[in-house]
Structures are given as structure tokens and as C-alpha cells.
Amino acid sequence: MSVQLKPARRLRGEITVPGEHGTAARALLLACLSPGESRISNAPPAVIPLCESLRPLGVEIRRNNGDMQVLGRNLGSLEPTPEILDFAATG
């Protein structure tokens, strides 16, 4: 089967490529250790398990599609947890 394509006069559209997992995870960890509010845009769904693992430490994370709002804590003000946190499953 042969298909012949003709050149288009113009191409319109918008595309958003999901963020890279490692970069988004590092940004999330830094935001958790920073006081105040941080925003991370275009985070891939692969960081959701990491978000869930950080919540027991007292970090508030709000997700809206690929955007996250992180209300971080200072390094010394993370809350201790009675259970062991398993970060191996977070990717």
C-alpha cells in the first residue's frame, strides 16, 4: 500500500509533553524541605506515589492534573512517623 502526502500550508495546535519523573521527584523533595509554598508544573503521574509517601511527614501537597502546590516544612520540622516509610515503591 502506498500513501502520498501533500505539504500542508500550515499546522496549528498545542502539545504538552509530560515532565520527566526524576526531575519532578527532585523538585518535589526540595519543595517539601523548603518553608512556604512551592508550585511544580507539568509533573508526571509517576510522582503520585512519592506524594503519598511524603504526606505522613506533615507536608501538604495539592494536585490538580499535572500541577502541584506544595506547602513545605523546614528540614527540622518534618513530623516523625511511628511506621517506617517505604520509598522503594516510589520509583
OpenMM code with the backbone's topology and positions (N, CA, C; nanometers):
from openmm import Vec3, app, unit

residues = "MET SER VAL GLN LEU LYS PRO ALA ARG ARG LEU ARG GLY GLU ILE THR VAL PRO GLY GLU HIS GLY THR ALA ALA ARG ALA LEU LEU LEU ALA CYS LEU SER PRO GLY GLU SER ARG ILE SER ASN ALA PRO PRO ALA VAL ILE PRO LEU CYS GLU SER LEU ARG PRO LEU GLY VAL GLU ILE ARG ARG ASN ASN GLY ASP MET GLN VAL LEU GLY ARG ASN LEU GLY SER LEU GLU PRO THR PRO GLU ILE LEU ASP PHE ALA ALA THR GLY".split()
positions = [
    Vec3(0.0845, -0.1171, 0.0000),
    Vec3(0.0000, 0.0000, 0.0000),
    Vec3(0.0892, 0.1236, 0.0000),
    Vec3(0.0580, 0.2172, -0.0849),
    Vec3(0.1360, 0.3386, -0.0971),
    Vec3(0.0483, 0.4591, -0.0638),
    Vec3(0.1041, 0.5500, 0.0143),
    Vec3(0.0312, 0.6716, 0.0521),
    Vec3(0.1172, 0.7900, 0.0145),
    Vec3(0.0559, 0.8874, -0.0507),
    Vec3(0.1287, 1.0077, -0.0877),
    Vec3(0.0707, 1.1247, -0.0103),
    Vec3(0.1556, 1.1965, 0.0601),
    Vec3(0.1127, 1.3121, 0.1389),
    Vec3(0.1551, 1.4405, 0.0695),
    Vec3(0.0671, 1.5373, 0.0752),
    Vec3(0.0984, 1.6683, 0.0185),
    Vec3(0.1382, 1.7623, 0.1310),
    Vec3(0.2287, 1.8569, 0.1061),
    Vec3(0.2685, 1.9521, 0.2103),
    Vec3(0.1478, 2.0347, 0.2578),
    Vec3(0.1420, 2.0562, 0.3853),
    Vec3(0.0343, 2.1380, 0.4426),
    Vec3(0.0739, 2.2851, 0.4349),
    Vec3(-0.0252, 2.3707, 0.4221),
    Vec3(0.0025, 2.5149, 0.4207),
    Vec3(0.0425, 2.5633, 0.5591),
    Vec3(-0.0252, 2.5123, 0.6587),
    Vec3(0.0112, 2.5489, 0.7966),
    Vec3(-0.0338, 2.4382, 0.8904),
    Vec3(0.0268, 2.4402, 1.0047),
    Vec3(-0.0034, 2.3431, 1.1083),
    Vec3(-0.0296, 2.4201, 1.2363),
    Vec3(-0.1430, 2.3944, 1.2976),
    Vec3(-0.1763, 2.4616, 1.4244),
    Vec3(-0.2019, 2.3565, 1.5309),
    Vec3(-0.1754, 2.3962, 1.6526),
    Vec3(-0.2031, 2.3054, 1.7624),
    Vec3(-0.1166, 2.3368, 1.8820),
    Vec3(-0.1389, 2.2620, 1.9843),
    Vec3(-0.0621, 2.2777, 2.1075),
    Vec3(-0.0424, 2.1400, 2.1662),
    Vec3(0.0769, 2.1159, 2.2142),
    Vec3(0.1068, 1.9878, 2.2753),
    Vec3(0.1841, 2.0120, 2.4044),
    Vec3(0.1497, 1.9363, 2.5059),
    Vec3(0.2213, 1.9432, 2.6325),
    Vec3(0.2811, 1.8058, 2.6591),
    Vec3(0.4111, 1.8014, 2.6698),
    Vec3(0.4808, 1.6767, 2.6958),
    Vec3(0.4919, 1.6603, 2.8474),
    Vec3(0.4564, 1.5432, 2.9003),
    Vec3(0.4672, 1.5244, 3.0458),
    Vec3(0.6099, 1.5459, 3.0946),
    Vec3(0.6215, 1.5969, 3.2162),
    Vec3(0.7522, 1.6208, 3.2754),
    Vec3(0.8272, 1.4911, 3.3007),
    Vec3(0.9552, 1.5012, 3.3195),
    Vec3(1.0407, 1.3856, 3.3439),
    Vec3(1.0309, 1.3468, 3.4917),
    Vec3(1.0203, 1.2182, 3.5180),
    Vec3(0.9955, 1.1684, 3.6534),
    Vec3(1.1046, 1.2085, 3.7523),
    Vec3(1.2302, 1.1878, 3.7173),
    Vec3(1.3397, 1.2167, 3.8111),
    Vec3(1.3481, 1.3636, 3.8477),
    Vec3(1.3330, 1.4501, 3.7507),
    Vec3(1.3380, 1.5939, 3.7761),
    Vec3(1.2207, 1.6374, 3.8626),
    Vec3(1.1019, 1.5855, 3.8334),
    Vec3(0.9832, 1.6212, 3.9122),
    Vec3(0.9956, 1.5700, 4.0555),
    Vec3(1.0515, 1.4512, 4.0741),
    Vec3(1.0682, 1.3963, 4.2088),
    Vec3(1.1670, 1.4796, 4.2898),
    Vec3(1.2769, 1.5216, 4.2282),
    Vec3(1.3731, 1.6070, 4.2993),
    Vec3(1.3114, 1.7412, 4.3344),
    Vec3(1.2349, 1.7981, 4.2421),
    Vec3(1.1685, 1.9255, 4.2702),
    Vec3(1.0700, 1.9093, 4.3856),
    Vec3(0.9987, 1.7984, 4.3886),
    Vec3(0.9034, 1.7730, 4.4968),
    Vec3(0.9743, 1.7601, 4.6317),
    Vec3(1.0853, 1.6879, 4.6352),
    Vec3(1.1596, 1.6726, 4.7606),
    Vec3(1.2164, 1.8056, 4.8094),
    Vec3(1.2696, 1.8855, 4.7191),
    Vec3(1.3216, 2.0172, 4.7586),
    Vec3(1.2089, 2.1078, 4.8081),
    Vec3(1.0932, 2.1009, 4.7443),
    Vec3(0.9791, 2.1818, 4.7873),
    Vec3(0.9327, 2.1405, 4.9266),
    Vec3(0.9390, 2.0116, 4.9572),
    Vec3(0.8978, 1.9638, 5.0901),
    Vec3(0.9918, 2.0129, 5.1992),
    Vec3(1.1180, 2.0296, 5.1665),
    Vec3(1.2169, 2.0729, 5.2648),
    Vec3(1.2316, 2.2247, 5.2719),
    Vec3(1.1589, 2.2950, 5.1862),
    Vec3(1.1647, 2.4414, 5.1835),
    Vec3(1.0446, 2.4980, 5.2559),
    Vec3(1.0629, 2.6012, 5.3376),
    Vec3(0.9483, 2.6594, 5.4059),
    Vec3(0.8595, 2.7348, 5.3072),
    Vec3(0.7299, 2.7291, 5.3296),
    Vec3(0.6372, 2.8048, 5.2470),
    Vec3(0.5844, 2.7255, 5.1288),
    Vec3(0.5259, 2.7986, 5.0365),
    Vec3(0.4578, 2.7372, 4.9228),
    Vec3(0.5480, 2.7296, 4.7996),
    Vec3(0.5423, 2.6143, 4.7344),
    Vec3(0.6115, 2.5952, 4.6069),
    Vec3(0.5110, 2.5404, 4.5077),
    Vec3(0.5313, 2.5728, 4.3815),
    Vec3(0.4460, 2.5193, 4.2748),
    Vec3(0.5326, 2.4444, 4.1754),
    Vec3(0.4848, 2.3266, 4.1394),
    Vec3(0.5536, 2.2432, 4.0415),
    Vec3(0.4546, 2.2181, 3.9292),
    Vec3(0.4942, 2.2528, 3.8088),
    Vec3(0.4063, 2.2364, 3.6935),
    Vec3(0.4485, 2.1171, 3.6100),
    Vec3(0.3500, 2.0569, 3.5453),
    Vec3(0.3731, 1.9522, 3.4468),
    Vec3(0.4396, 1.8285, 3.5069),
    Vec3(0.4031, 1.7934, 3.6307),
    Vec3(0.4597, 1.6746, 3.6940),
    Vec3(0.3900, 1.5498, 3.6391),
    Vec3(0.4649, 1.4449, 3.6075),
    Vec3(0.4034, 1.3243, 3.5531),
    Vec3(0.3301, 1.2465, 3.6619),
    Vec3(0.2341, 1.1637, 3.6230),
    Vec3(0.1611, 1.0825, 3.7220),
    Vec3(0.2512, 0.9896, 3.8029),
    Vec3(0.3703, 0.9615, 3.7541),
    Vec3(0.4610, 0.8702, 3.8246),
    Vec3(0.5062, 0.9234, 3.9599),
    Vec3(0.4892, 1.0537, 3.9884),
    Vec3(0.5313, 1.1073, 4.1184),
    Vec3(0.4207, 1.0974, 4.2243),
    Vec3(0.3030, 1.0499, 4.1876),
    Vec3(0.1937, 1.0394, 4.2847),
    Vec3(0.2297, 0.9488, 4.4020),
    Vec3(0.2919, 0.8316, 4.3822),
    Vec3(0.3315, 0.7517, 4.4990),
    Vec3(0.4271, 0.8255, 4.5919),
    Vec3(0.5159, 0.9064, 4.5388),
    Vec3(0.6070, 0.9848, 4.6222),
    Vec3(0.5281, 1.0865, 4.7038),
    Vec3(0.4291, 1.1507, 4.6433),
    Vec3(0.3426, 1.2451, 4.7165),
    Vec3(0.2771, 1.1758, 4.8363),
    Vec3(0.2236, 1.0576, 4.8121),
    Vec3(0.1556, 0.9843, 4.9187),
    Vec3(0.2529, 0.9436, 5.0299),
    Vec3(0.3771, 0.9160, 4.9961),
    Vec3(0.4765, 0.8781, 5.0969),
    Vec3(0.5221, 0.9970, 5.1805),
    Vec3(0.5152, 1.1180, 5.1256),
    Vec3(0.5612, 1.2370, 5.1969),
    Vec3(0.4557, 1.2964, 5.2899),
    Vec3(0.3295, 1.2669, 5.2657),
    Vec3(0.2222, 1.3247, 5.3479),
    Vec3(0.2333, 1.2915, 5.4967),
    Vec3(0.2702, 1.1685, 5.5357),
    Vec3(0.2829, 1.1394, 5.6799),
    Vec3(0.3869, 1.2258, 5.7510),
    Vec3(0.4772, 1.2884, 5.6765),
    Vec3(0.5791, 1.3749, 5.7370),
    Vec3(0.5262, 1.5151, 5.7652),
    Vec3(0.3976, 1.5387, 5.7337),
    Vec3(0.3366, 1.6683, 5.7611),
    Vec3(0.3409, 1.7649, 5.6446),
    Vec3(0.3791, 1.7167, 5.5287),
    Vec3(0.3862, 1.8006, 5.4095),
    Vec3(0.2492, 1.7993, 5.3419),
    Vec3(0.1983, 1.9162, 5.3104),
    Vec3(0.0695, 1.9253, 5.2420),
    Vec3(0.0940, 1.9421, 5.0924),
    Vec3(0.0362, 1.8515, 5.0148),
    Vec3(0.0544, 1.8531, 4.8699),
    Vec3(-0.0836, 1.8490, 4.8058),
    Vec3(-0.1104, 1.9476, 4.7233),
    Vec3(-0.2365, 1.9515, 4.6483),
    Vec3(-0.2038, 1.9302, 4.5013),
    Vec3(-0.2768, 1.8392, 4.4379),
    Vec3(-0.2535, 1.8100, 4.2969),
    Vec3(-0.3740, 1.8515, 4.2147),
    Vec3(-0.3478, 1.9087, 4.0978),
    Vec3(-0.4509, 1.9431, 4.0015),
    Vec3(-0.3948, 1.9086, 3.8639),
    Vec3(-0.4349, 1.7925, 3.8130),
    Vec3(-0.3779, 1.7400, 3.6887),
    Vec3(-0.2271, 1.7276, 3.7061),
    Vec3(-0.1466, 1.7924, 3.6247),
    Vec3(-0.0016, 1.7809, 3.6353),
    Vec3(0.0621, 1.8871, 3.7222),
    Vec3(-0.0203, 1.9759, 3.7807),
    Vec3(0.0344, 2.0833, 3.8642),
    Vec3(0.0218, 2.0465, 4.0123),
    Vec3(0.1226, 2.0845, 4.0888),
    Vec3(0.1210, 2.0573, 4.2330),
    Vec3(0.1505, 2.1842, 4.3105),
    Vec3(0.0819, 2.1979, 4.4214),
    Vec3(0.1104, 2.3048, 4.5168),
    Vec3(0.1596, 2.2349, 4.6430),
    Vec3(0.2796, 2.2695, 4.6849),
    Vec3(0.3428, 2.2034, 4.7992),
    Vec3(0.3616, 2.3058, 4.9095),
    Vec3(0.3062, 2.2761, 5.0268),
    Vec3(0.3288, 2.3601, 5.1441),
    Vec3(0.4372, 2.2899, 5.2249),
    Vec3(0.5596, 2.3323, 5.2026),
    Vec3(0.6751, 2.2641, 5.2594),
    Vec3(0.7003, 2.2993, 5.4053),
    Vec3(0.7887, 2.2218, 5.4625),
    Vec3(0.8308, 2.2392, 5.6011),
    Vec3(0.9819, 2.2565, 5.6005),
    Vec3(1.0339, 2.3198, 5.7017),
    Vec3(1.1796, 2.3227, 5.7162),
    Vec3(1.2286, 2.1816, 5.7435),
    Vec3(1.3531, 2.1563, 5.7122),
    Vec3(1.4098, 2.0233, 5.7327),
    Vec3(1.3885, 1.9758, 5.8764),
    Vec3(1.4089, 2.0619, 5.9739),
    Vec3(1.3957, 2.0224, 6.1137),
    Vec3(1.2531, 2.0140, 6.1647),
    Vec3(1.1537, 2.0487, 6.0822),
    Vec3(1.0161, 2.0473, 6.1321),
    Vec3(0.9296, 1.9414, 6.0661),
    Vec3(0.9910, 1.8453, 5.9989),
    Vec3(0.9129, 1.7329, 5.9482),
    Vec3(0.8644, 1.6497, 6.0663),
    Vec3(0.7436, 1.5973, 6.0560),
    Vec3(0.6853, 1.5217, 6.1673),
    Vec3(0.7367, 1.3779, 6.1661),
    Vec3(0.7755, 1.3267, 6.2828),
    Vec3(0.8170, 1.1863, 6.2877),
    Vec3(0.6951, 1.0951, 6.2700),
    Vec3(0.7173, 0.9781, 6.2184),
    Vec3(0.6086, 0.8820, 6.1987),
    Vec3(0.6370, 0.7564, 6.2792),
    Vec3(0.5325, 0.6925, 6.3289),
    Vec3(0.5549, 0.5688, 6.4050),
    Vec3(0.5935, 0.4515, 6.3142),
    Vec3(0.5521, 0.4579, 6.1883),
    Vec3(0.5851, 0.3490, 6.0974),
    Vec3(0.7036, 0.3851, 6.0083),
    Vec3(0.7613, 0.2843, 5.9503),
    Vec3(0.8729, 0.3063, 5.8578),
    Vec3(0.8151, 0.3435, 5.7220),
    Vec3(0.8670, 0.4486, 5.6644),
    Vec3(0.8216, 0.4908, 5.5317),
    Vec3(0.9000, 0.4148, 5.4257),
    Vec3(0.8287, 0.3588, 5.3284),
    Vec3(0.8912, 0.2814, 5.2217),
    Vec3(0.8951, 0.3659, 5.0946),
    Vec3(1.0119, 0.4185, 5.0634),
    Vec3(1.0276, 0.4998, 4.9428),
    Vec3(1.0734, 0.4154, 4.8241),
    Vec3(1.0960, 0.2853, 4.8446),
    Vec3(1.1412, 0.1993, 4.7354),
    Vec3(1.0351, 0.1870, 4.6273),
    Vec3(0.9082, 0.1929, 4.6647),
    Vec3(0.7989, 0.1773, 4.5681),
    Vec3(0.7668, 0.3061, 4.4936),
    Vec3(0.8350, 0.4161, 4.5272),
    Vec3(0.8016, 0.5444, 4.4656),
    Vec3(0.8761, 0.5671, 4.3365),
    Vec3(0.9600, 0.4766, 4.2960),
    Vec3(1.0165, 0.4835, 4.1649),
    Vec3(1.1516, 0.5333, 4.1484),
] * unit.nanometer
topology = app.Topology()
chain = topology.addChain("A")
for resn in residues:
    res = topology.addResidue(resn, chain)
    for name in ("N", "CA", "C"):
        topology.addAtom(name, app.Element.getBySymbol(name[0]), res)
